[in-house]
Structures are given as C-alpha cells and as structure tokens.
Amino acid sequence: MTEQRQGAERDAVGRAWGELVETARRTVADGLVVGTSGNVSVRVGETVLVTPSGVPYDRLRPEDALGVDLEGRRVLGRLAPTSELPMHLAIYRATGATAVVHTHAVHATAVSMLVPELPAVHYMTGVLGGPVRVAPYALYGTEELADHMLRALSGRTGCLLQNHGTVTYGDTLTQAYDRTAQLEWMCRLWLTATSVPGHTPSLLSAARLREAQEKLRGYGQQTP
C-alpha cells in the first residue's frame, strides 16, 4: 500500500471516528440513553469503528479510536469494544449497512415489554420497512441476542429488543440515528394513543403503508 493511500485511509478513519463520537454524544443529549448504556458503530472498508465499553462519550478523544474487523479482531486502538459488539457485527455481515445505532430509549423499551410488534401507527413506519418487530429477550452481549435481532430485522432497518432497547442501521450515521429517533417517537405516539380509555387507535393498512413507502423514497432534496 502506498504512503498516499495509507494517509487517505487514516483520514477517512479519523473523520468517521469524529462522526461516531458526535452521534454517541447525541444519543445522551437527546435522552435516548443514560450514561454509556447504548453504543454506536460505523464501517469504513473492512474496519468497524465502535464505541468502547464503559467510557463516557464526552471523554472520548481522537486518539481513543477503536476498530475491529468483521470477525471482531481488534485492528485499531487499545480500549475494549462495547459488549454489544456481536449485534453490530451481525448486522454488517448480513446487510449492506455502514452504520448501526443501539439505544435504551424509554418509550421504545416500554413498548418492547408490551407487544410483539409496534404496529403501523404512522406513515414513518415505512422508513423502517414496516411494522417494527420485537426480538425475544436474550442476555446482552450474546450471540443468542444477535440471532434474535437478525430475525426481527428481516426486511426491516430497525427493531426493538425485548426488555432492552432499540437497534437501527443505515447507509450513514445520520440515517441510522434518524431511524432510531423516529422509532422512539412512534413508540411514544403509540403509548400515548393506547392510554386513552375507551378508544382504540386507528392503524395504517398495508396498502396505505406501501403508498407512503413509495412517496418516502423521493423525500428530501434530490441531487441534480
């Protein structure tokens, strides 16, 4: 590998690590996690940058960059990776994702304790591929949990983890984070609607959800 290429790769890793740290801090600022309870990762080539275990995000520095390969072998840094590394790696190996966000968001975790699936309460359900499934409970940090999660993610870009939290992925950290925020908002919406005595919330039909999904594909500013 040429010195120029090595320098370009170092720069890419540095930029990605900075964005990862910023996203991790945002999960705390936005109330999606408490302390270091969630985790974030981003893929750069064959390297997965991931938040370390038990280190407050406001203390992370550029020199703390931590990376593993797709088998979990350390290739960068000295800190121990998050205990939820098996979930992150499972997503990268099974999908084309380049970013993963895992949180312990309050409303989403509450919904995971009540139903096997968050129904189509809003058209933004389409962003996640459809009604959001709940992966059965398994001990955190285990391959069993990663397996449950992958089944719940089939055809989806996000799922709930029973009595645990949320997982979403995307093409960028911004996209993965936005999906997490939308999921938490929809869970809060569902809990609010179902708490009104004597009323049953209306849900979107499969046809209306497909219609919304088609329209959402063109959402935002399009590059000319």
Secondary structure, 3 states (H helix, E strand, C coil): CCHHHHHHHHHHHHHHHHHHHHHHHHHHHCCCCCCCCCEEEEEECCEEEECECCCCHHHCCHHHCCEECCCCCEEECCCCECCCHHHHHHHHHHCCCCEEEEECCHHHHHHHCCCCEECCCCHHHHHHCCCEEEECCCCCCCHHHHHHHHHHCCCCCEEEECCCEEEEEECCHHHHHHHHHHHHHHHHHHHHHHCCCCCCCCCCCHHHHHHHHHHHCCCCCCCC
